[in-house]
Amino acid sequence: RAEAQDVIESHFAKGSDGQGVLLEQFLAGREASFIVMTDGERILPFPASNDYKRIFDNDEGPNTGGMGTVSPTAHLSPQLESRIVDEVIRPVLQELKRRDIPFVGFLYAGLMISPSNEVQVIEFNARLGDPETQVILRRWQGNLARTLYGLASGGELPPQEHSEDKAAVCIVLASHGYPQSSRKGDVISGVAEAESLGNVVVFHAGTAEQEGKLVTAGGRVLGVTAIGETVQEARLKAYEAVERITFDGLQYRSDIACNQE
């Protein structure tokens, strides 16, 4: 509240040029990403995940597209996930069908979970998330291409096919200056060494090839993703892999998934 008051006073002290201030409700709690696949009626939930938006440790600094993610997330129990399907996802699909615009595909609900487990919707997206997809697909045991083809051609959704006894953690490596600006052209090394650890996949994002070398192309560069029997095991494996990758200006958070167990 004090920070908001300071910003408002500063805004009007400088002269607002007729521009007002929009006040929004502050939502306390923890964010969660909940993604489902649907044919408009049937719903296939993907494993829930927790995205880390701020650029620096301890959720400090400006917002980004996402600096890491973990699945499963400690603050979404199976019971709460069932509630989200029944109270958030299903009503939206039913309303879309009622309006004669049935939705088929991925529906992504960005949620805030309050300390008392109240669920509040921040946003909806008609897509998968980034970097949520990296951990979701590392736990996915089905044939994704076949599932998507079946969905597009009117086939039935498969049963849930994710591994309950596996966890996944993704650490995003960003370029120098991100998110305010992004430097390009820094040579990247160590990707193969990182993936040689086993149970590690390095997803490319802001990368390019220049004179036969892998270089940064700005923004979020790589998503180093590991799976393990527990969140802690996956986290340690992911950071071990991160230590093998280098490029000038590399930045990443050191606290991804540290609050999950």
KEKE-3310 file (N, C-alpha, C; in steps of 0.2 Angstrom, whole numbers, plus 5000, padded with zeros to 4 digits):
npx = (5004:5010:5020:5012:5005:5016:5019:5008:5007:5019:5017:5006:5013:5022:5014:5000:4996:4982:4980:4974:4974:4975:4968:4970:4965:4975:4982:4985:4996:5001:5007:5001:5002:4990:4986:4976:4971:4958:4943:4933:4923:4927:4940:4958:4969:4985:5000:5001:5011:5023:5028:5042:5043:5050:5066:5077:5083:5073:5061:5063:5066:5062:5048:5048:5047:5047:5058:5060:5054:5044:5038:5029:5020:5021:5010:4998:4987:4981:4967:4964:4968:4957:4947:4950:4948:4934:4928:4934:4940:4930:4917:4921:4922:4910:4902:4908:4904:4890:4889:4890:4903:4913:4927:4943:4958:4973:4970:4975:4976:4981:4984:4980:4984:4977:4983:4973:4969:4960:4955:4960:4957:4970:4973:4968:4975:4975:4984:5000:5012:5027:5040:5033:5029:5041:5043:5031:5031:5042:5037:5027:5020:5014:5010:5013:5012:5003:4992:4988:4985:4974:4965:4963:4957:4945:4945:4946:4951:4966:4968:4975:4992:5004:5019:5017:5027:5038:5048:5050:5061:5065:5077:5080:5091:5096:5100:5113:5107:5094:5078:5076:5084:5093:5107:5115:5124:5134:5145:5140:5143:5145:5133:5131:5138:5131:5119:5124:5123:5112:5095:5093:5087:5091:5082:5081:5079:5081:5092:5105:5114:5130:5143:5146:5145:5136:5126:5120:5104:5097:5086:5077:5087:5091:5083:5086:5082:5078:5074:5068:5067:5062:5057:5069:5079:5078:5080:5093:5100:5097:5103:5116:5118:5117:5129:5138:5136:5141:5141:5145:5139:5129:5114:5105:5092:5095:5087:5077:5063:5067:5059:5049:5049)
npy = (4994:5006:5008:5009:5021:5030:5029:5034:5048:5053:5052:5061:5073:5076:5080:5075:5076:5074:5061:5048:5037:5019:5009:4993:4978:4970:4955:4943:4929:4914:4911:4900:4889:4882:4871:4864:4851:4851:4845:4853:4848:4837:4835:4836:4837:4844:4841:4852:4868:4879:4895:4906:4923:4935:4943:4942:4933:4928:4934:4947:4962:4967:4961:4946:4935:4923:4915:4902:4886:4874:4857:4844:4857:4863:4869:4866:4854:4837:4838:4851:4854:4847:4855:4866:4862:4860:4872:4882:4879:4870:4878:4889:4883:4878:4889:4895:4885:4887:4900:4896:4895:4884:4878:4871:4863:4870:4876:4888:4893:4906:4907:4913:4907:4908:4910:4903:4894:4899:4901:4912:4919:4925:4927:4920:4910:4904:4893:4884:4886:4896:4896:4884:4873:4866:4859:4852:4843:4835:4827:4821:4806:4802:4800:4814:4820:4812:4813:4826:4826:4818:4825:4836:4830:4826:4815:4805:4811:4805:4795:4802:4804:4807:4806:4802:4800:4807:4822:4838:4851:4867:4878:4894:4902:4918:4932:4945:4960:4957:4959:4972:4975:4966:4958:4952:4938:4932:4919:4902:4889:4872:4865:4852:4845:4848:4841:4828:4823:4816:4813:4826:4839:4852:4865:4875:4893:4908:4907:4906:4902:4906:4908:4894:4893:4891:4904:4918:4924:4934:4939:4927:4913:4899:4884:4875:4859:4847:4830:4821:4810:4817:4834:4841:4833:4834:4848:4849:4842:4850:4862:4858:4855:4867:4874:4869:4876:4890:4908:4924:4937:4929:4926:4920:4913:4908:4902:4894:4883:4881:4882:4872:4860)
npz = (5000:5004:4995:4983:4986:4986:4972:4966:4971:4966:4953:4951:4955:4946:4936:4927:4914:4911:4912:4921:4935:4937:4948:4955:4963:4975:4975:4987:4989:4981:4965:4952:4938:4928:4916:4904:4892:4880:4872:4871:4879:4887:4898:4900:4912:4913:4922:4936:4938:4944:4941:4940:4940:4942:4939:4948:4962:4976:4972:4967:4958:4940:4931:4921:4906:4912:4923:4927:4932:4941:4943:4951:4960:4977:4983:4977:4979:4975:4978:4977:4964:4958:4962:4955:4942:4942:4947:4939:4926:4920:4920:4912:4899:4897:4896:4885:4876:4877:4871:4858:4853:4855:4863:4858:4862:4870:4886:4897:4913:4923:4940:4956:4972:4987:5005:5012:5003:4993:4976:4964:4948:4937:4924:4907:4895:4878:4875:4877:4891:4894:4904:4908:4900:4897:4909:4911:4899:4902:4911:4905:4899:4888:4870:4862:4850:4843:4852:4850:4837:4837:4844:4836:4826:4830:4839:4854:4870:4878:4893:4909:4908:4915:4925:4941:4951:4948:4947:4940:4935:4929:4924:4918:4907:4904:4893:4893:4901:4900:4908:4902:4891:4878:4874:4860:4851:4859:4862:4865:4876:4881:4881:4876:4886:4897:4894:4894:4907:4909:4911:4908:4899:4887:4882:4868:4865:4864:4854:4841:4826:4821:4811:4812:4825:4841:4847:4857:4855:4861:4874:4883:4884:4885:4892:4905:4909:4921:4927:4941:4955:4966:4969:4975:4970:4956:4955:4960:4950:4939:4942:4942:4929:4924:4928:4919:4907:4898:4894:4889:4900:4905:4914:4928:4940:4956:4965:4961:4963:4977:4987:4988:4995)
capx = (5000:5014:5023:5007:5004:5021:5019:5002:5009:5024:5013:5003:5017:5025:5009:4998:4993:4976:4980:4972:4978:4970:4969:4968:4965:4981:4980:4990:4996:5006:5005:5001:5000:4986:4985:4973:4969:4951:4939:4927:4919:4931:4946:4964:4973:4992:5003:5002:5018:5024:5032:5045:5042:5055:5072:5082:5082:5069:5056:5065:5067:5057:5045:5050:5043:5048:5065:5061:5047:5044:5031:5023:5020:5019:5004:4992:4986:4976:4961:4964:4968:4951:4942:4951:4944:4927:4926:4937:4940:4923:4912:4923:4921:4902:4900:4910:4899:4883:4889:4892:4910:4916:4935:4947:4965:4975:4968:4980:4974:4986:4980:4983:4981:4978:4984:4967:4967:4955:4958:4958:4960:4973:4972:4968:4978:4974:4991:5004:5016:5034:5044:5029:5029:5047:5043:5026:5032:5047:5033:5022:5022:5010:5013:5010:5009:4997:4986:4986:4982:4967:4961:4962:4953:4939:4946:4945:4957:4968:4969:4981:4998:5010:5022:5016:5032:5043:5047:5054:5063:5068:5081:5081:5097:5095:5106:5115:5103:5087:5073:5076:5087:5095:5113:5115:5130:5138:5146:5137:5147:5143:5126:5131:5141:5125:5114:5127:5122:5107:5089:5093:5086:5092:5078:5083:5074:5085:5099:5106:5120:5134:5149:5146:5145:5130:5127:5114:5100:5094:5080:5078:5092:5090:5079:5089:5077:5080:5069:5071:5062:5059:5059:5075:5084:5078:5083:5101:5102:5096:5109:5123:5119:5118:5136:5142:5135:5144:5141:5146:5133:5124:5111:5099:5091:5098:5082:5071:5061:5070:5053:5044:5049)
capy = (5000:5012:5009:5012:5028:5034:5030:5039:5054:5054:5053:5068:5078:5077:5082:5068:5077:5072:5054:5045:5031:5013:5005:4986:4974:4967:4948:4939:4922:4911:4910:4894:4889:4876:4870:4858:4850:4850:4845:4857:4845:4833:4839:4832:4842:4843:4843:4859:4870:4885:4899:4911:4928:4940:4942:4941:4929:4931:4937:4954:4965:4967:4954:4943:4930:4917:4913:4895:4883:4867:4853:4847:4862:4861:4873:4863:4847:4834:4840:4858:4853:4845:4860:4871:4860:4860:4879:4887:4877:4868:4883:4893:4879:4877:4896:4895:4881:4890:4905:4893:4896:4879:4879:4865:4865:4871:4882:4889:4897:4909:4908:4915:4903:4912:4906:4899:4890:4902:4902:4918:4919:4931:4927:4914:4910:4899:4891:4882:4892:4895:4889:4879:4867:4862:4854:4848:4838:4831:4822:4818:4800:4800:4802:4821:4822:4808:4816:4832:4824:4815:4831:4841:4827:4824:4809:4805:4812:4799:4796:4806:4800:4810:4802:4805:4799:4811:4829:4842:4858:4871:4884:4898:4906:4924:4935:4951:4965:4955:4960:4978:4975:4960:4958:4946:4936:4929:4912:4898:4883:4867:4862:4845:4843:4848:4835:4822:4821:4811:4816:4833:4842:4859:4868:4882:4898:4914:4905:4906:4899:4911:4905:4888:4893:4893:4911:4920:4929:4939:4937:4920:4909:4892:4882:4869:4855:4840:4826:4817:4806:4822:4841:4842:4829:4837:4854:4849:4840:4855:4867:4854:4856:4875:4875:4867:4880:4897:4913:4931:4940:4924:4927:4915:4913:4902:4899:4890:4877:4880:4883:4867:4854)
capz = (5000:5005:4988:4978:4988:4983:4965:4964:4973:4961:4946:4950:4957:4939:4931:4924:4907:4910:4913:4928:4938:4937:4954:4955:4969:4976:4977:4991:4989:4977:4958:4949:4931:4927:4909:4902:4885:4880:4866:4872:4885:4891:4900:4902:4915:4914:4929:4938:4939:4948:4937:4944:4935:4943:4936:4953:4968:4981:4968:4966:4951:4936:4928:4914:4903:4917:4924:4929:4934:4944:4943:4954:4965:4983:4985:4973:4981:4970:4979:4975:4957:4956:4963:4949:4936:4943:4948:4935:4919:4917:4919:4906:4893:4897:4894:4878:4872:4877:4866:4852:4852:4859:4863:4857:4862:4877:4890:4902:4918:4928:4946:4963:4977:4994:5011:5014:4997:4989:4970:4960:4941:4935:4917:4903:4888:4874:4873:4883:4894:4893:4903:4911:4895:4898:4915:4909:4895:4905:4915:4901:4897:4882:4863:4862:4843:4842:4856:4847:4830:4839:4847:4830:4821:4834:4843:4861:4874:4882:4901:4911:4906:4917:4930:4948:4955:4945:4947:4935:4937:4923:4925:4912:4907:4900:4890:4897:4900:4900:4902:4899:4884:4876:4870:4855:4848:4864:4861:4870:4876:4887:4881:4876:4892:4902:4893:4895:4914:4910:4913:4907:4892:4887:4877:4865:4864:4861:4851:4834:4823:4818:4809:4814:4833:4844:4850:4860:4851:4865:4879:4887:4879:4886:4897:4907:4912:4923:4930:4947:4959:4970:4967:4977:4966:4950:4956:4960:4943:4934:4943:4940:4922:4922:4929:4913:4902:4899:4889:4892:4902:4907:4921:4930:4947:4960:4970:4958:4967:4983:4992:4986:4999)
cpx = (5004:5017:5018:5005:5009:5021:5014:5004:5015:5021:5010:5007:5021:5020:5007:4996:4987:4975:4979:4976:4973:4972:4966:4969:4972:4979:4986:4990:5002:5003:5006:4999:4996:4984:4981:4972:4962:4948:4933:4922:4923:4938:4952:4968:4981:4994:5004:5009:5018:5030:5036:5046:5048:5062:5077:5079:5077:5063:5057:5066:5061:5054:5048:5045:5043:5055:5066:5054:5049:5037:5033:5025:5017:5012:4998:4992:4981:4969:4959:4964:4961:4946:4943:4948:4937:4924:4929:4937:4933:4918:4914:4921:4913:4900:4902:4905:4892:4883:4890:4899:4914:4924:4938:4954:4967:4972:4972:4977:4979:4982:4984:4980:4983:4980:4979:4964:4961:4958:4955:4961:4963:4972:4971:4972:4976:4980:4994:5008:5023:5037:5040:5029:5035:5046:5037:5027:5038:5043:5028:5024:5018:5013:5009:5008:5003:4991:4984:4983:4975:4963:4959:4957:4946:4939:4945:4951:4959:4967:4975:4987:5004:5012:5021:5022:5039:5042:5052:5055:5067:5071:5082:5087:5096:5101:5107:5110:5096:5084:5072:5079:5090:5101:5113:5123:5135:5139:5144:5141:5144:5136:5126:5134:5135:5120:5117:5126:5117:5101:5089:5092:5087:5087:5080:5078:5078:5092:5099:5113:5124:5141:5151:5146:5138:5131:5120:5110:5095:5088:5082:5082:5090:5086:5082:5084:5079:5074:5072:5065:5059:5061:5066:5080:5084:5081:5091:5104:5102:5102:5116:5124:5120:5125:5140:5141:5138:5142:5142:5139:5127:5121:5105:5098:5093:5093:5076:5069:5063:5065:5048:5044:5051)
cpy = (5006:5013:5012:5019:5032:5035:5035:5046:5057:5056:5059:5074:5080:5080:5076:5069:5074:5064:5052:5039:5025:5010:4998:4983:4970:4960:4945:4932:4920:4909:4903:4894:4882:4876:4863:4857:4848:4849:4849:4855:4841:4837:4835:4837:4840:4844:4850:4861:4877:4889:4905:4917:4933:4938:4940:4936:4932:4935:4945:4956:4965:4960:4952:4938:4923:4915:4906:4892:4876:4864:4846:4853:4861:4864:4871:4856:4844:4837:4847:4858:4851:4851:4865:4869:4861:4868:4884:4885:4875:4873:4888:4889:4878:4884:4897:4891:4884:4896:4903:4895:4890:4879:4872:4867:4865:4877:4882:4895:4899:4910:4911:4911:4907:4907:4901:4895:4892:4903:4908:4918:4926:4932:4920:4915:4904:4896:4887:4887:4890:4899:4883:4872:4863:4857:4849:4842:4833:4826:4819:4811:4797:4802:4809:4822:4818:4810:4822:4831:4822:4821:4835:4837:4824:4818:4810:4807:4806:4800:4800:4801:4803:4806:4806:4805:4802:4818:4832:4849:4861:4877:4888:4902:4912:4927:4942:4956:4964:4957:4967:4979:4968:4960:4951:4944:4933:4922:4908:4891:4878:4864:4855:4842:4843:4842:4828:4819:4816:4814:4823:4835:4849:4862:4875:4887:4904:4912:4906:4903:4905:4908:4899:4887:4894:4899:4913:4925:4933:4936:4931:4915:4902:4890:4875:4865:4848:4837:4822:4814:4811:4829:4842:4839:4832:4844:4854:4847:4846:4861:4864:4855:4863:4876:4873:4872:4887:4901:4919:4934:4935:4926:4922:4916:4907:4899:4896:4884:4876:4880:4878:4861:4856)
cpz = (5000:4998:4983:4980:4985:4976:4963:4965:4968:4955:4945:4952:4950:4934:4927:4917:4906:4911:4920:4930:4939:4943:4953:4962:4969:4979:4980:4990:4984:4970:4956:4942:4930:4920:4908:4894:4885:4873:4866:4878:4889:4892:4903:4905:4914:4921:4931:4939:4942:4944:4941:4939:4936:4941:4941:4958:4972:4978:4968:4959:4947:4933:4922:4912:4908:4917:4927:4931:4937:4944:4947:4958:4971:4986:4981:4975:4975:4971:4976:4967:4954:4956:4957:4943:4936:4943:4943:4928:4916:4916:4913:4900:4892:4894:4887:4873:4871:4872:4859:4849:4856:4858:4863:4857:4869:4880:4896:4907:4923:4934:4951:4968:4984:4999:5013:5008:4993:4982:4966:4953:4939:4927:4914:4897:4884:4871:4879:4885:4893:4899:4906:4906:4896:4904:4914:4905:4897:4909:4911:4898:4890:4876:4862:4855:4841:4846:4852:4840:4832:4841:4841:4826:4824:4838:4850:4864:4877:4889:4903:4911:4909:4923:4937:4952:4952:4946:4942:4937:4930:4925:4919:4913:4902:4898:4894:4895:4900:4907:4899:4892:4883:4872:4866:4853:4853:4862:4866:4870:4882:4887:4881:4882:4897:4901:4894:4902:4914:4913:4913:4900:4892:4881:4875:4864:4860:4859:4844:4832:4819:4817:4812:4822:4835:4848:4853:4855:4855:4869:4883:4882:4879:4892:4899:4911:4914:4927:4936:4951:4964:4967:4969:4972:4959:4950:4956:4954:4938:4935:4942:4933:4920:4923:4923:4907:4903:4893:4892:4894:4904:4914:4922:4938:4950:4965:4967:4961:4974:4989:4991:4991:5006)
residu = (ARG:ALA:GLU:ALA:GLN:ASP:VAL:ILE:GLU:SER:HIS:PHE:ALA:LYS:GLY:SER:ASP:GLY:GLN:GLY:VAL:LEU:LEU:GLU:GLN:PHE:LEU:ALA:GLY:ARG:GLU:ALA:SER:PHE:ILE:VAL:MET:THR:ASP:GLY:GLU:ARG:ILE:LEU:PRO:PHE:PRO:ALA:SER:ASN:ASP:TYR:LYS:ARG:ILE:PHE:ASP:ASN:ASP:GLU:GLY:PRO:ASN:THR:GLY:GLY:MET:GLY:THR:VAL:SER:PRO:THR:ALA:HIS:LEU:SER:PRO:GLN:LEU:GLU:SER:ARG:ILE:VAL:ASP:GLU:VAL:ILE:ARG:PRO:VAL:LEU:GLN:GLU:LEU:LYS:ARG:ARG:ASP:ILE:PRO:PHE:VAL:GLY:PHE:LEU:TYR:ALA:GLY:LEU:MET:ILE:SER:PRO:SER:ASN:GLU:VAL:GLN:VAL:ILE:GLU:PHE:ASN:ALA:ARG:LEU:GLY:ASP:PRO:GLU:THR:GLN:VAL:ILE:LEU:ARG:ARG:TRP:GLN:GLY:ASN:LEU:ALA:ARG:THR:LEU:TYR:GLY:LEU:ALA:SER:GLY:GLY:GLU:LEU:PRO:PRO:GLN:GLU:HIS:SER:GLU:ASP:LYS:ALA:ALA:VAL:CYS:ILE:VAL:LEU:ALA:SER:HIS:GLY:TYR:PRO:GLN:SER:SER:ARG:LYS:GLY:ASP:VAL:ILE:SER:GLY:VAL:ALA:GLU:ALA:GLU:SER:LEU:GLY:ASN:VAL:VAL:VAL:PHE:HIS:ALA:GLY:THR:ALA:GLU:GLN:GLU:GLY:LYS:LEU:VAL:THR:ALA:GLY:GLY:ARG:VAL:LEU:GLY:VAL:THR:ALA:ILE:GLY:GLU:THR:VAL:GLN:GLU:ALA:ARG:LEU:LYS:ALA:TYR:GLU:ALA:VAL:GLU:ARG:ILE:THR:PHE:ASP:GLY:LEU:GLN:TYR:ARG:SER:ASP:ILE:ALA:CYS:ASN:GLN:GLU)
# end
